[in-house]
Amino acid sequence: MHGRLLPPLQLHEFTAEVLEEAIEHHLGRLRRTAREERDKADRMAWALAERQRTALHSVWSWLGSERALMGAMPAAAVEDIDNALQRLASKMPRSAANADMLKAQRTERVKAEDARKAERRESRARHKRMMGLGPEE
């Protein structure tokens, strides 16, 4: 029941962390399935669930040990992940439940951006006046 070996997989740290969480969730589901099959006295279904759980547990253990060997994620990688999440968060679709909140957030962002642009225009105009490049008023 081993089958063929897959070639080595290369995963990013963030992906490995997400995969570890998914495996933990699935391990719990397989444990519940094995208990249900045991209670039904279905030996083959119980054996299959136990074998799947054992195999998945070995992948989970291997993944955890590899992440432990790598150590903590570098600060630059954490910053990249945060930036990617912020970009994705800005694309969240509107629904009936969050429409008002998102409209208010967008209005605030637009006002902040307009204020930043106005400040930048004023700074450029001030610089031109100081350098004698702008039209005389």
URVEN-V234425 format. One record per pair of residues at least 12 apart in sequence whose ideal C-beta (glycine too) atoms are under 10 Angstrom apart, sorted by the first residue. I is the first residue (numbers start at 1). GAP is how many residues later the second one is. D is the distance in Angstrom with one decimal. If there is no record, write none. Layout:
# URVEN-V234425
i={I	I}
gap={GAP	GAP}
d={D	D}
This chain:
# URVEN-V234425
i={1	1	1	1	1	2	3	11	11	11	12	12	12	13	13	13	13	13	13	13	13	13	14	14	14	14	14	14	14	16	16	16	16	16	17	17	17	17	19	19	19	20	20	20	20	20	22	23	23	23	23	23	23	23	24	24	24	24	26	26	26	26	27	27	27	27	27	27	27	28	29	29	29	29	30	30	30	30	30	30	30	30	30	30	31	31	31	31	32	33	33	33	33	33	33	33	34	34	34	34	34	34	34	34	35	36	37	37	38	90	90	90	92	94}
gap={46	47	50	51	54	53	52	52	55	56	61	65	69	53	54	57	59	60	61	64	65	68	59	63	64	66	67	70	71	47	48	50	51	54	46	50	56	64	40	41	44	39	40	43	44	47	38	33	34	36	37	38	40	41	32	33	36	40	26	27	30	34	25	26	27	29	30	32	33	25	20	23	24	27	18	19	20	21	22	23	24	25	26	27	18	19	22	26	17	12	13	15	16	17	19	20	12	13	14	15	16	17	18	19	14	13	12	13	12	15	16	19	13	12}
d={9.6	9.2	6.2	9.9	8.7	9.0	10.0	8.3	9.0	9.7	9.9	8.5	9.2	10.0	7.2	7.0	9.6	5.2	8.8	6.4	9.3	8.7	7.8	7.7	9.0	8.9	5.4	8.9	9.8	5.9	9.2	7.5	5.9	8.8	9.1	7.3	8.4	9.7	8.8	8.9	6.6	9.5	6.5	5.4	6.5	7.4	9.7	6.0	8.3	6.5	4.5	9.8	7.2	9.4	9.7	9.9	6.8	9.9	8.9	8.8	6.3	9.0	9.5	6.2	9.9	5.8	6.2	9.8	6.6	9.5	9.4	10.0	9.2	10.0	9.7	5.6	8.2	9.6	5.5	4.0	9.1	9.6	6.6	8.9	8.2	9.2	6.2	9.8	9.0	8.0	8.7	9.0	4.5	9.4	8.4	8.3	5.7	8.9	8.8	3.9	5.2	9.6	8.7	6.3	8.7	8.4	5.7	8.7	9.0	9.5	9.7	8.8	10.0	9.4}
